[in-house]
Structure formats: C-alpha cells, structure tokens
C-alpha cells in the first residue's frame, strides 16, 4: 500500500505567511497538517484491514456454499436467480452462467410444481416455507422430488430484496429416515437384550437359593413315592390272596402281617402330601418362568406388597447367613405395571444392599412403603457405609460399578431406573440421615393415572 505524499507549500508563500502571521502561527499550521496526514494514514490502514476482512468473509461464505450437500438458490423479488451453489449445478447440470439471471421457476419439471413455486416463492412477504415437496428437473431431464425450504432475504434497511431457497432430494431424506428407523429398532432390540441379560444374571445368582427351595418339596414327594411303592407291593400280595380264595383265617393273618389297615390309614396323608409337594414345585417353577420370561410390556393391576415379598424371599435364599430384611409394608398396595419388571427392580436393590453390607456383624435392610398423596413410596434403607459423594452423580449411569471385576456389570441400577421411569415413576438414591444408603421407588397409584 503506497502512502500519500506529505503535503507542502511553495517556499515563497511560506516566507510570506511566516512574515505575516509570525512563527507561532506557522507552527500551528504545520501541526494541523501533520494531524490530517496521520488521520489519513490511519483511515487507509483501517480501510485495508476492512478489505482484508471482507475478502476473508467472502472466501468463508464461498467455502460454506461449496461444501453444502443441499442445493441452494438465491433469487431476487421477481424470482430471478442471482446465485447458486455447486450442489445445484451438479443436480441441474451446466455452468453458473447458464442459470444466473434466469427465472428460478424454469428449474421445475412440471407445470404444477412451477405454479406452486410461483405462489410460494414470490410476493409472499416474510412468510417462511418449510418442507415443500416439488419436482425439479434433474441433469438427465427427469423429474426428481425435492424437499424445499424458502426464507426471505432483506437488505440493510430491512426491506425484502429476494428469497433464499434450499432443498434436498427426497430420496436422500427417505434413506436417512430409513437408516434412522433401523438404528432405532436396533437400539430397542439392544435395550431388550440388556434388560433380559440383566434379568438372567440376577436369576443365575438365585440358582443356589432356588435349588434349596426346590429340594424340600421334591424330597418330600420322592419319600412319599417310595412309601407308596412299598404299600403297593403289600396291597398286591393281599389282593392276590383275596382273589385266590384263601381261607378267611389265613387272609386275616396275612392282613395283620402286611399291616393293611395301617397302609389304608396312611394312604390319604401320603397322597395329600405328594400333591402338596408337586403343587409347591409347580408354583416355584411358575414364579421363575414369570421372572425369566421376556417382558411384553403388558401392564396390569397387581399388589406391590406381594411382589416385594416374593423378591425378598428369592434373594434371601441366595444370600449369606446373617443378612436380614425387615419389612414394614401395608397388606395391599395396588399399582399398574409389569410385576415381573418391578420384581427385578426390587431384587436388584436387595442384592445391592446385601453386597453393600457384606462384612458387617449384623447386616440389615429395612423396606417400608407408604402412600403419599396420589403416589406410593417404597424405601430401601441399609446399614452399610452409604454412597460416597463422588459416586452419587454416577449411580444410575450404565456400566458404572464399584464392585470388583466379575462381580457386577454396572447395568442393574441403570436398567432399574429405566423400568421405574417407564412406569411413570422415579428411582432416587441418597444417604439416610442415620447412616447407610437409601433408595426410594415412587410409583403413581391407579387413581393418579386416570
């Protein structure tokens, strides 16, 4: 940038001025001229900086327009094209010179699309158009549906000077929507798999307790069957003798020898005990099947107290000796939801309390429930060390666990949180004022859902 020449005056004039005005006036004139010269230099420097910034802004805008995958057309108020981006050139074909100055409506493939475009894109004031599907003429001459958006363009005074039209081929949108739908389906499947995996992991931990639970009725049934087999042999001998026409005296002696009267007295109790043991085994298996089955989101009305008692019963069978659960529950709390899913939540909280209190001389978990307005609150308070402050924000995060490797996946509380949320409830964690951790499940009562 060339600097302006410093202005000066001819020597005779300077001499005359100096003689006329004096030296002080002359110095003042020179000082003013220096100030004007400095202002001129600063103005030119600022102008150069603004030109540089303007060029940078122009390059930035052009790079953005060139990188856009969507088509873009800038039009004046009459609908004549002023600027296009490379995506439109690739779509319609031809260099920019063949498009600039032409009516934008010539880009459309049919009369209906042109008429709609003229109605929407010209003389429409400050109205914004979103997702208007029209047919543009592609490079090969075929009509292609495009989803268009139109936004008014204003000058520095706020007056509308034209419109900016952007669009994307509908085929791309449909492919994107399809990909999004498939991703959503995969996410749902993964969520169901995680839920089922966590349920089966909990179920695996209960195997020892289940085996113990099943051992009693099965052993009882087995002992009764062995007794029935022995009684069957005695009755067969006695009935054989009876059919063979053995004398009454001999038959009476055989009856006493085989203790037939005692067998007949024992049969009702043996059969009743066998049926009871079989029914107990069936109930245990049915409970396990209900818990391990994949949930179908079939909500129903059920007694929450029974679900909590059943969950505590199952977990207690697999916990170490000494872990005690104290229940303070109303006789009946009817809620709407999935009893299998909520049983999993309760079992997870009881198992976590058992792990948290391991090593204490008297580990205790207290479970209480009460109605609060149109909700029911179920509290799980253990006497363990509580939740450290640094872990509190991460308690319900997936895969977060403080257990050793192989002892926990970190999914239990995250899945439980999601289950309670799907029941329009809340699952919160904190530390009890008396010490230990406290988890609270809040569920709406049926009247609150109506």
PyMOL commands that set and color helices and strands:
alter all, ss='L'
color gray80, all
select helices_A, chain A and resi 11-21+23-67+86-92+96-98+104-107+111-121+170-205+207-243+248-258+260-292+304-318+339-356+389-392+412-422+446-449
alter helices_A, ss='H'
color red, helices_A
select strands_A, chain A and resi 71-76+81-84+129-137+143-154+160-169+300-303+324-328+334-337+364-372+375-382+426-431+437-444
alter strands_A, ss='S'
color yellow, strands_A
deselect
rebuild
show_as cartoon
